[in-house]
Amino acid sequence: MGCCLFIYYQKKRKQASRDADALSLCSLDINEPSTKRSKPISKVTSLVNLLPPVKSTPLKRIGQTLQRSITFRNENRTERAMPPPPPPRPASKRRDSKLWSETFDVRLGATQSLSPKEIKRQEAIFELAQGEQDLVEDLRLAKKAYHDPMLKLSIMTEQELNQIFGTLESLIPLHEDLLSQLRDARKPDGSTEHVGHILADWLPCLSSYTSYCSNQVKAKALLDQKKQDRRVQDFLQRCLQSPFSRKLDLWNFLDIPRSRLVKYPLLLREILKHTPNDHPDQQHLEEAMLMVQNVVADINRQTGESECQYYKDRLLYSEEGQRDELIDRTRTLSCHGELKNNRGLKLHVFLFQDVLVITRLVSLNNQPVSYQLCRQPIPIRQLDLEDLPDGEMRVGGSIRGAFSNNERTKNFFRVSYRAGGQLQTLCFQASDTFNKQQWINCIRQAKEAAELTGDQHVDAGLRGQIGTCFETSLSACKDSGLEMEAGLSLEEQANSPFNY
């Protein structure tokens, strides 16, 4: 009996010891022999580095989850399963691009083979018609997928939508008419014999673009302001992620008419280039070419004046003496954008027709961006320009300059002028070589025009493109592929998402 009690007591002590050990593990108690060596947590967590590389952004999040699992959880506990990956985004809707040769039916065509020049002519005519079809589809989409839902859901007021979309809806029947005429002129085999008379009769309708293009600078400013609204931001983001948008934002669709307008001279020139001199279309195409150049030039002038007036109205004068007659009477804005001074301070500089204006961007609550003058406006005729080689200027007065021992910098140019009998010098830094050269070219052209005309107004030769740069940087001009010919601003559209 005593032996049984002893064995029972021994078993009970061992069982109690095991229970204590189990309790100690679960509670992370460190009542362990002093001779036991423990591996540092840092070495344990280095297991994260043994994971194979994964081409996904959640890799860091997976590593953090694994570290918490090793450090704080009992190895006997089952790991929680990773959440399933989010469903893939729907593929963006791509627009099919066709060549005329793919639509031409040889069985219905002429018995004799077409010459290479005639094939190129047909391709150019087909590109014109195909572009009209794509344009009409996108204009309808802008109204149906953006304008109407935002109005119905009260995301924006009717007045705000009218300001942003302008007369876009009135342009739809205009291009539907041209598209219908081009389709009617196409023969059963897919070729088109005469197109000049259609264009000559239709092109005067482009004067309707004047009000739309003149409104774009205000439309862009209001749209940027409304994007601060959470509801507007959420709606536009959902549209951007939808297949119908082709990953293009609302402003891309609103800028379609201007992009199309400046391409008409290029399209007509291509058709005319491949039209024989004895072709009946030759005379009509020459008339249409002259007509579209005049229309585009007139719209360009009026749009430039509208943009210039918009930015003049956004100028803030810190003192009355900064107001200048040269600003009040100017009707041309050559270029504008962000530059930095030699201390790294961001400035927004305007090169008007006869005056250079240096400002700082000011954002007021629920108001469009304004521009406060930093100093007296500089008359172009009194301004001297100097292109500074890379490395000549040194950064000073900034954190970057303090830690880099007056680090040498690039893309600087200098302007100097006399004020009150003293020579004033200003150094500006552009964002890159292209922007620097754009500024230098614009200032030189402005100086040449001022020297030739004296105090007279200058109306030609300085404007960039219709609407110039709606962004706060000249880099927007870089993407436009601008071509200056015969006093017109024509856009090659090589980098444009809309290949009309």
Stockholm file with secondary structure:
# STOCKHOLM 1.0

chainA/1-500         MGCCLFIYYQKKRKQASRDADALSLCSLDINEPSTKRSKPISKVTSLVNLLPPVKSTPLKRIGQTLQRSITFRNENRTERAMPPPPPPRPASKRRDSKLWSETFDVRLGATQSLSPKEIKRQEAIFELAQGEQDLVEDLRLAKKAYHDPMLKLSIMTEQELNQIFGTLESLIPLHEDLLSQLRDARKPDGSTEHVGHILADWLPCLSSYTSYCSNQVKAKALLDQKKQDRRVQDFLQRCLQSPFSRKLDLWNFLDIPRSRLVKYPLLLREILKHTPNDHPDQQHLEEAMLMVQNVVADINRQTGESECQYYKDRLLYSEEGQRDELIDRTRTLSCHGELKNNRGLKLHVFLFQDVLVITRLVSLNNQPVSYQLCRQPIPIRQLDLEDLPDGEMRVGGSIRGAFSNNERTKNFFRVSYRAGGQLQTLCFQASDTFNKQQWINCIRQAKEAAELTGDQHVDAGLRGQIGTCFETSLSACKDSGLEMEAGLSLEEQANSPFNY
#=GR chainA/1-500 SS CHHHHHHHHHHHHHHHHHHHHHHHHHTTCCCCCTTCCCCCHHHHHGGGGGSCCCSSTTHHHHHHHHHHHHHHSCTTSCCCCCCCCCCCCCCCCCCCCCCHHHHCCGGGSCSSCCCHHHHHHHHHHHHHHHHHHHHHHHHHHIIIIIIHHHHHTTSSCHHHHHHHHTTHHHHHHHHHHHHHHHHHTBCTTSCBSCCHHHHHHHGGGGGGHHHHHHTHHHHHHHHHHHTTSHHHHHHHHHHHHSGGGTTCCHHHHHTHHHHHHTTHHHHHHHHHHTSCTTSTHHHHHHHHHHHHHHHHHHHHHHHHHHHHHHHHHTEECSSGGGCCHHHHHCCCEEEEEEEECTTCCEEEEEEESSEEEEEEEECCTTSCCEEEECSCCEEGGGCEEEECCTTSSBCCSSHHHHHTTSCBCCSEEEEEEEETTEEEEEEEECSSHHHHHHHHHHHHHHHHHHHHHTTSCCCSSCCCSTTCCCSSSTHHHHTTTEEEETTEEEECCTTCSCCC
#=GC SS_cons         CHHHHHHHHHHHHHHHHHHHHHHHHHTTCCCCCTTCCCCCHHHHHGGGGGSCCCSSTTHHHHHHHHHHHHHHSCTTSCCCCCCCCCCCCCCCCCCCCCCHHHHCCGGGSCSSCCCHHHHHHHHHHHHHHHHHHHHHHHHHHIIIIIIHHHHHTTSSCHHHHHHHHTTHHHHHHHHHHHHHHHHHTBCTTSCBSCCHHHHHHHGGGGGGHHHHHHTHHHHHHHHHHHTTSHHHHHHHHHHHHSGGGTTCCHHHHHTHHHHHHTTHHHHHHHHHHTSCTTSTHHHHHHHHHHHHHHHHHHHHHHHHHHHHHHHHHTEECSSGGGCCHHHHHCCCEEEEEEEECTTCCEEEEEEESSEEEEEEEECCTTSCCEEEECSCCEEGGGCEEEECCTTSSBCCSSHHHHHTTSCBCCSEEEEEEEETTEEEEEEEECSSHHHHHHHHHHHHHHHHHHHHHTTSCCCSSCCCSTTCCCSSSTHHHHTTTEEEETTEEEECCTTCSCCC
//
